[in-house]
């Protein structure tokens, strides 16, 4: 059974005095259980808006989103269908997504409370899985570095027992030395827990390492999708070719300043 299905999805925003902008325009794709899909494209192409629509954080203008056959609607004041809580998201800025007034441990416990298999994990287990000490559960977000906060945010998402884990540019705010490490950590945790992973990034080199398939997005549309190696070695769409050509490469021609 298909885990996530988007059909003709459109999300529009009203621009004062200039009508409406289609940030996501007619996107359709499926995501299977345990699949790792990289969604790539330049900044402003609609990747984050698509992720927020899948989570119910922005209303859709047209089309449908279904998760395990259930329609995904916009979040409101009513309690969400527990089945849809199996969609969890890791945001770009962990300092903004974590509650600064609560300890990391208490926020991870929130996820465990909605996990049907909550007894499979403890807060300490989850912290250690994301390479943090179990004793750090009593600390607050401001007491961690940026990379540590992102690991804590990943632990909180995994605590809920997701079937679909979404990373919305989760490495963009991190030092270059940490980016690949955090991306690989997300993939490994998703695979270990049996979740599918939708990993959104403009860093194609990292996506190539962790993804099974890649979808390329431009101006609100998916212009190409396929297995990672096929996209890298034989891209079909001109935009994909330009995107790949823009990846920096070490050529040995650089000159150090004197």
N, C-alpha and C positions, 0 to 999 in steps of 0.2 A: 504493500500500500504506500502511495506517495505521502511523504510527511508534510511537505509544504507545497502549495500550488498557488501561483499568481496568474490571473487571467485578465489580460487587457487592463492592467492597473494604471490608473491615472491619479496623480495628486497635483492640485493646482493651488497657487497662492495669489491672493489679490494684491496688486501693486497700485498704490494710490495714484489716481489720475492716469494710469497706463493699462487698465484692464487686468487680465490674469496671466500668470506665468505657469506653464506646465512643467513642474520640476521633475515629475515622473510621467512619461507619456506613452501609454500602450505597452507596458512591460508584461510579458508572460514567460514564466519558467517554472520547472518543477525541481524539488530538492528531495532526494531519497534519504531514508534513515542511514546514519553513519557516514554520509557523504560530506566531504570538505569542499566547499565551493568558494573560490576567491572572486570577489566583485571588485573590478578595478576601473579606473578612469581618472581624468584630471579633476581638480577641485572645482566644485560647482556643477558637476554633471548629474547630480541627483542621487548619489549613492546613499548618503545619510538619510535623506528623505525617504527613500525606499525602505531602509532599515527601520525607521520610526513608524512607517505605515504597517510593516509586518508585526511590530510590537503593539500596535494600536495607539501610538502616541500622537499621530496626526490623522485627520479624517481623509478618506479617499473620495475622489470626485467621480470615479467610474471604475468598473471592473470589480473583481472579487479576490479575496485572500482566504484560503482555507488551510487549516492545520489539523492533520489527522482527520480530515473530512468535516471539521467544524468551521463555520465561518468566523473570521477574526474581525471584530468590530472595534470602533474607537473606544478607548477607556473612558468611563464616566464615573459617576458617584457610586453606582452600585458595585457590589463585590463581583470580581471577575470570575467567570467559569473556571473552576480549579484546573480543568484540562488545559486551558490556555496559559496557565501559570508555568507550564512546561516550556514556554518560550522565555528565555532569559537573555539579557543584553549586557555587554560590557562596553561602556562609553569611552570616548576619547580622553576626557579629562576626569581622572578618578577623584581629584580633590573636590570637584563639583558634584559628582554622583554619590559620594559617601557623605553621611550625616556627620558634621564636625562635632556635634554635641554627644555622640554616642561612641562607645568603644567599638573597635573592629569586631571583637568577639560577639557582642550583642547584635551587630548587623548581620553577621553570618548566621546566627541563631534564627533570625527572621526567615532566612531561606530554608533552614532545616524544618521549620514548622509547617511549611507547605509541601515538603517532600514526602511522597507516599512511602518511600523507603528510608525515612529519616534515621532509622537505627543503624543504617549502613555506615554512617559518618559521625564523627564528633568534630567540634570546632577545632580542636587540636590537630586531628587528622588532616583536615582541609588546609589549615595553615602550613603544615609540614609538606603537603602535596604541592603547594605553591612556593616552596622554599623560604618560608618564614618560620620563626620559632613559635612553638605552641604557646609559650609564655607571653607572646606579643598580643594575645587576645584582650588584655586589659589596657592596651594603649589606644590613643585616639588618632584619627587620621593625620593631624598635623605633626605627629611624632614619627612619621615615616617619610622616607624619600619618595620621589615620584614613582620609581620602579616598584618599590614596596607597596605603595598605595594601589598600583594597578594589579599587583598580585593579590592583594586583599579583595579588590573588586571582583577578580576572577573567582576567588574562593567563595564569595557571597553568591555569585551566579551559579556555580556548580552545586552549592549547598541545596538549591531548590530542586535538584534532580532534573535538569532540563533534558528534553529530547531534541531541542533546537537551541544552540548557543550562537548568539550573534555578536560579533566584534565590530563595532562601528569606529573605524580608524583607531583601534586600541593601542597602537604603538606610535602614533604620530607625535605625541607630546613627550616621548621618551628620548634619552640619549641614544645616539646611533649604536653604541656598544650594547645596549639592552634590547633593541628592537627585535632582532631575530630571536633572541632568547625567550622573550615574552610570547612572540608568535608561536614558536615551537611548543612552549608550555601549554598554550591554549589548545593547539592541535592534539597534543598528547593526552590532555585531560578529557577532551571531547571523545577521542577514540577509546580511552580507558573506561569512560562512563557510558558509552554507547550512544552519544549524542551526535547529531549532525552539526556542522559548523559552517556558518555563513560569515566569511572573513572579509571585511571591507577595508580596502587600503589603496593608496596611490603608489605604494612601494612594490613595484612589480617583482623585484628580486626576492623579496621575502615571500610573496605569494607563490612564486614558482617553487619554493622549497616546501611549503606546507599544504598546498591545495591539490585536490584530485582533478577538478575541473576549474575553468576560469570563464567568467562572463565579463565582457568588456562593455562599459557603458559610456555613452556620449550624448550630451544634450537631452538627457531624460530617457533615452532608449538603449536597449541592449542591441549592439550592432554585431556581436559575434560571441559564440560560446563553444567550448570544446575542451578536450583533455589538455592538461597543462603543456605537455611536450609538443602536441600538434599546434597549439596556439603559438608557441615560441619558435618552432622550426618552420611552420607553414601557415602563417596568418593569412586569412582571406580578405579581411576588410582593410581598406586603406588607412582608416583611423588606427586600427590595431597595429599596423606596420609602423606608423608614425610614433605611436606610444612606445613600442619596443625600441625603436631607433633612438629614443630620447634617454634610454637608460645609460647612466654614466659607465664608462669602461676604463679600466686601468691599461694604458698603452705604453707606459714607460717613457713618455715624451715630456713629462712635466719637468720644470726647472725650479730648483729650490732658490729662494731669494738669497743674495749674497750678504 
